[in-house]
Amino acid sequence: MPITQSAKKALRQNIRRRVQNVRKMDAVKSAVKKYKKLASEKKTAEAEKQLSLVYKAIDKAVKTNSLNRNKGSRMKSRLAKLAR
């Protein structure tokens, strides 16, 4: 357990940030999962709509450093290939 005041505050900040990061990554994972399911079922119109939602979730995660910038770009590139 933290002893000093600064360590206690740092712990509170870490807990808050972890919750936010987990939420953002869960949003990314669920969006990707829905998109992959639609792409595998050959539902192209719905998959295209879902792809924009996936991009949005990935971009938000990258913006807040929950996800590395290069990994986000790589994910978007690979997911875009699936639709073809």
Backbone as JSON Lines, residues from 0, in Angstrom:
{"i":0,"aa":"M","n":[0.83,-1.18,0.0],"ca":[0.0,0.0,0.0],"c":[0.88,1.25,0.0]}
{"i":1,"aa":"P","n":[0.44,2.29,-0.69],"ca":[1.23,3.52,-0.71],"c":[1.22,4.19,0.67]}
{"i":2,"aa":"I","n":[2.33,4.83,0.97],"ca":[2.46,5.48,2.27],"c":[2.38,7.0,2.13]}
{"i":3,"aa":"T","n":[3.15,7.55,1.22],"ca":[3.18,9.01,1.07],"c":[1.94,9.51,0.33]}
{"i":4,"aa":"Q","n":[1.67,10.81,0.51],"ca":[0.51,11.42,-0.14],"c":[0.61,11.32,-1.66]}
{"i":5,"aa":"S","n":[1.8,11.56,-2.19],"ca":[1.96,11.53,-3.65],"c":[1.75,10.13,-4.2]}
{"i":6,"aa":"A","n":[2.16,9.12,-3.43],"ca":[1.96,7.74,-3.86],"c":[0.48,7.37,-3.82]}
{"i":7,"aa":"K","n":[-0.23,7.9,-2.85],"ca":[-1.68,7.64,-2.76],"c":[-2.41,8.27,-3.94]}
{"i":8,"aa":"K","n":[-2.01,9.5,-4.27],"ca":[-2.63,10.17,-5.41],"c":[-2.31,9.44,-6.71]}
{"i":9,"aa":"A","n":[-1.04,9.0,-6.84],"ca":[-0.65,8.27,-8.04],"c":[-1.46,6.99,-8.19]}
{"i":10,"aa":"L","n":[-1.74,6.32,-7.09],"ca":[-2.55,5.1,-7.13],"c":[-3.97,5.42,-7.61]}
{"i":11,"aa":"R","n":[-4.55,6.51,-7.09],"ca":[-5.9,6.9,-7.52],"c":[-5.92,7.21,-9.02]}
{"i":12,"aa":"Q","n":[-4.88,7.91,-9.5],"ca":[-4.8,8.24,-10.91],"c":[-4.66,6.98,-11.76]}
{"i":13,"aa":"N","n":[-3.82,6.05,-11.31],"ca":[-3.61,4.81,-12.07],"c":[-4.89,4.0,-12.18]}
{"i":14,"aa":"I","n":[-5.65,3.94,-11.1],"ca":[-6.91,3.2,-11.12],"c":[-7.87,3.83,-12.12]}
{"i":15,"aa":"R","n":[-7.99,5.18,-12.07],"ca":[-8.89,5.89,-12.96],"c":[-8.49,5.7,-14.42]}
{"i":16,"aa":"R","n":[-7.2,5.82,-14.68],"ca":[-6.71,5.67,-16.05],"c":[-6.89,4.25,-16.56]}
{"i":17,"aa":"R","n":[-6.68,3.28,-15.69],"ca":[-6.85,1.88,-16.1],"c":[-8.29,1.6,-16.53]}
{"i":18,"aa":"V","n":[-9.24,2.13,-15.79],"ca":[-10.66,1.94,-16.13],"c":[-10.94,2.52,-17.51]}
{"i":19,"aa":"Q","n":[-10.42,3.72,-17.77],"ca":[-10.64,4.36,-19.06],"c":[-9.99,3.56,-20.19]}
{"i":20,"aa":"N","n":[-8.76,3.09,-19.94],"ca":[-8.06,2.33,-20.97],"c":[-8.77,1.01,-21.28]}
{"i":21,"aa":"V","n":[-9.24,0.34,-20.23],"ca":[-9.93,-0.93,-20.43],"c":[-11.22,-0.71,-21.22]}
{"i":22,"aa":"R","n":[-11.94,0.37,-20.91],"ca":[-13.18,0.66,-21.64],"c":[-12.91,0.89,-23.13]}
{"i":23,"aa":"K","n":[-11.88,1.67,-23.41],"ca":[-11.56,1.96,-24.81],"c":[-11.14,0.71,-25.55]}
{"i":24,"aa":"M","n":[-10.33,-0.13,-24.92],"ca":[-9.87,-1.34,-25.59],"c":[-11.01,-2.35,-25.75]}
{"i":25,"aa":"D","n":[-11.93,-2.38,-24.79],"ca":[-13.1,-3.26,-24.94],"c":[-13.95,-2.8,-26.12]}
{"i":26,"aa":"A","n":[-14.08,-1.49,-26.3],"ca":[-14.85,-0.96,-27.42],"c":[-14.2,-1.36,-28.74]}
{"i":27,"aa":"V","n":[-12.87,-1.28,-28.79],"ca":[-12.14,-1.67,-30.0],"c":[-12.35,-3.15,-30.28]}
{"i":28,"aa":"K","n":[-12.16,-3.97,-29.26],"ca":[-12.27,-5.43,-29.46],"c":[-13.66,-5.85,-29.89]}
{"i":29,"aa":"S","n":[-14.69,-5.27,-29.27],"ca":[-16.05,-5.66,-29.64],"c":[-16.39,-5.2,-31.05]}
{"i":30,"aa":"A","n":[-15.94,-3.99,-31.43],"ca":[-16.2,-3.49,-32.78],"c":[-15.51,-4.35,-33.82]}
{"i":31,"aa":"V","n":[-14.27,-4.74,-33.54],"ca":[-13.51,-5.59,-34.47],"c":[-14.18,-6.95,-34.6]}
{"i":32,"aa":"K","n":[-14.64,-7.48,-33.49],"ca":[-15.3,-8.79,-33.5],"c":[-16.57,-8.77,-34.36]}
{"i":33,"aa":"K","n":[-17.38,-7.72,-34.19],"ca":[-18.6,-7.59,-35.01],"c":[-18.25,-7.48,-36.49]}
{"i":34,"aa":"Y","n":[-17.22,-6.68,-36.78],"ca":[-16.82,-6.47,-38.17],"c":[-16.33,-7.77,-38.79]}
{"i":35,"aa":"K","n":[-15.51,-8.52,-38.07],"ca":[-14.99,-9.78,-38.62],"c":[-16.11,-10.77,-38.86]}
{"i":36,"aa":"K","n":[-17.11,-10.77,-37.98],"ca":[-18.24,-11.67,-38.17],"c":[-19.01,-11.31,-39.44]}
{"i":37,"aa":"L","n":[-19.26,-10.02,-39.63],"ca":[-19.98,-9.57,-40.83],"c":[-19.17,-9.84,-42.09]}
{"i":38,"aa":"A","n":[-17.86,-9.63,-42.02],"ca":[-17.01,-9.86,-43.18],"c":[-16.98,-11.34,-43.55]}
{"i":39,"aa":"S","n":[-16.97,-12.21,-42.54],"ca":[-16.93,-13.64,-42.83],"c":[-18.27,-14.14,-43.4]}
{"i":40,"aa":"E","n":[-19.35,-13.46,-43.05],"ca":[-20.66,-13.84,-43.56],"c":[-20.97,-13.18,-44.91]}
{"i":41,"aa":"K","n":[-20.02,-12.43,-45.44],"ca":[-20.14,-11.76,-46.75],"c":[-21.27,-10.73,-46.78]}
{"i":42,"aa":"K","n":[-21.54,-10.08,-45.67],"ca":[-22.53,-9.01,-45.62],"c":[-21.78,-7.69,-45.81]}
{"i":43,"aa":"T","n":[-21.51,-7.36,-47.06],"ca":[-20.61,-6.25,-47.36],"c":[-21.16,-4.88,-46.95]}
{"i":44,"aa":"A","n":[-22.44,-4.63,-47.17],"ca":[-23.01,-3.32,-46.84],"c":[-22.92,-3.06,-45.34]}
{"i":45,"aa":"E","n":[-23.3,-4.06,-44.56],"ca":[-23.25,-3.9,-43.1],"c":[-21.81,-3.86,-42.61]}
{"i":46,"aa":"A","n":[-20.95,-4.6,-43.27],"ca":[-19.54,-4.6,-42.88],"c":[-18.89,-3.24,-43.12]}
{"i":47,"aa":"E","n":[-19.29,-2.58,-44.21],"ca":[-18.74,-1.25,-44.49],"c":[-19.14,-0.25,-43.4]}
{"i":48,"aa":"K","n":[-20.4,-0.32,-42.95],"ca":[-20.85,0.56,-41.88],"c":[-20.09,0.25,-40.59]}
{"i":49,"aa":"Q","n":[-19.91,-1.03,-40.32],"ca":[-19.2,-1.43,-39.1],"c":[-17.72,-1.03,-39.16]}
{"i":50,"aa":"L","n":[-17.15,-1.03,-40.36],"ca":[-15.74,-0.67,-40.51],"c":[-15.5,0.77,-40.07]}
{"i":51,"aa":"S","n":[-16.43,1.66,-40.38],"ca":[-16.26,3.05,-39.95],"c":[-16.34,3.16,-38.42]}
{"i":52,"aa":"L","n":[-17.17,2.33,-37.8],"ca":[-17.24,2.31,-36.33],"c":[-15.96,1.75,-35.73]}
{"i":53,"aa":"V","n":[-15.39,0.75,-36.41],"ca":[-14.12,0.18,-35.95],"c":[-13.02,1.24,-36.03]}
{"i":54,"aa":"Y","n":[-12.97,1.96,-37.14],"ca":[-11.98,3.03,-37.31],"c":[-12.12,4.07,-36.2]}
{"i":55,"aa":"K","n":[-13.36,4.43,-35.91],"ca":[-13.63,5.43,-34.89],"c":[-13.11,4.96,-33.52]}
{"i":56,"aa":"A","n":[-13.39,3.71,-33.18],"ca":[-12.94,3.17,-31.89],"c":[-11.42,3.1,-31.82]}
{"i":57,"aa":"I","n":[-10.79,2.67,-32.91],"ca":[-9.33,2.57,-32.95],"c":[-8.71,3.97,-32.83]}
{"i":58,"aa":"D","n":[-9.26,4.93,-33.56],"ca":[-8.72,6.3,-33.52],"c":[-8.84,6.91,-32.12]}
{"i":59,"aa":"K","n":[-9.94,6.65,-31.45],"ca":[-10.1,7.17,-30.09],"c":[-9.09,6.53,-29.13]}
{"i":60,"aa":"A","n":[-8.86,5.24,-29.29],"ca":[-7.89,4.56,-28.43],"c":[-6.48,5.07,-28.7]}
{"i":61,"aa":"V","n":[-6.16,5.33,-29.96],"ca":[-4.83,5.84,-30.31],"c":[-4.66,7.26,-29.78]}
{"i":62,"aa":"K","n":[-5.71,8.06,-29.88],"ca":[-5.65,9.46,-29.45],"c":[-5.3,9.57,-27.97]}
{"i":63,"aa":"T","n":[-5.79,8.65,-27.16],"ca":[-5.55,8.7,-25.72],"c":[-4.42,7.77,-25.29]}
{"i":64,"aa":"N","n":[-3.67,7.25,-26.24],"ca":[-2.52,6.37,-25.98],"c":[-2.9,5.06,-25.28]}
{"i":65,"aa":"S","n":[-4.15,4.64,-25.42],"ca":[-4.53,3.32,-24.94],"c":[-4.0,2.27,-25.9]}
{"i":66,"aa":"L","n":[-3.78,2.68,-27.14],"ca":[-3.31,1.8,-28.21],"c":[-2.19,2.53,-28.93]}
{"i":67,"aa":"N","n":[-1.12,1.82,-29.25],"ca":[0.0,2.42,-29.96],"c":[-0.42,2.86,-31.35]}
{"i":68,"aa":"R","n":[0.13,3.98,-31.81],"ca":[-0.23,4.56,-33.11],"c":[0.02,3.6,-34.25]}
{"i":69,"aa":"N","n":[1.17,2.94,-34.23],"ca":[1.49,2.02,-35.33],"c":[0.6,0.78,-35.3]}
{"i":70,"aa":"K","n":[0.29,0.3,-34.11],"ca":[-0.59,-0.86,-34.02],"c":[-1.99,-0.51,-34.53]}
{"i":71,"aa":"G","n":[-2.45,0.69,-34.22],"ca":[-3.75,1.14,-34.71],"c":[-3.78,1.18,-36.22]}
{"i":72,"aa":"S","n":[-2.73,1.72,-36.82],"ca":[-2.65,1.78,-38.28],"c":[-2.61,0.39,-38.89]}
{"i":73,"aa":"R","n":[-1.85,-0.49,-38.28],"ca":[-1.74,-1.85,-38.77],"c":[-3.09,-2.57,-38.7]}
{"i":74,"aa":"M","n":[-3.79,-2.38,-37.59],"ca":[-5.11,-3.01,-37.44],"c":[-6.08,-2.5,-38.51]}
{"i":75,"aa":"K","n":[-6.1,-1.19,-38.73],"ca":[-7.0,-0.62,-39.72],"c":[-6.69,-1.14,-41.12]}
{"i":76,"aa":"S","n":[-5.42,-1.26,-41.42],"ca":[-5.01,-1.75,-42.74],"c":[-5.45,-3.21,-42.94]}
{"i":77,"aa":"R","n":[-5.21,-4.02,-41.95],"ca":[-5.57,-5.44,-42.07],"c":[-7.07,-5.66,-42.12]}
{"i":78,"aa":"L","n":[-7.8,-4.85,-41.36],"ca":[-9.26,-4.99,-41.36],"c":[-9.85,-4.52,-42.69]}
{"i":79,"aa":"A","n":[-9.25,-3.52,-43.29],"ca":[-9.74,-3.04,-44.57],"c":[-9.54,-4.11,-45.65]}
{"i":80,"aa":"K","n":[-8.49,-4.89,-45.53],"ca":[-8.24,-5.97,-46.5],"c":[-9.3,-7.06,-46.42]}
{"i":81,"aa":"L","n":[-9.86,-7.27,-45.23],"ca":[-10.85,-8.34,-45.03],"c":[-12.11,-8.13,-45.89]}
{"i":82,"aa":"A","n":[-12.49,-6.89,-46.08],"ca":[-13.73,-6.6,-46.8],"c":[-13.65,-6.97,-48.27]}
{"i":83,"aa":"R","n":[-12.45,-7.02,-48.8],"ca":[-12.3,-7.29,-50.24],"c":[-12.46,-8.74,-50.57]}
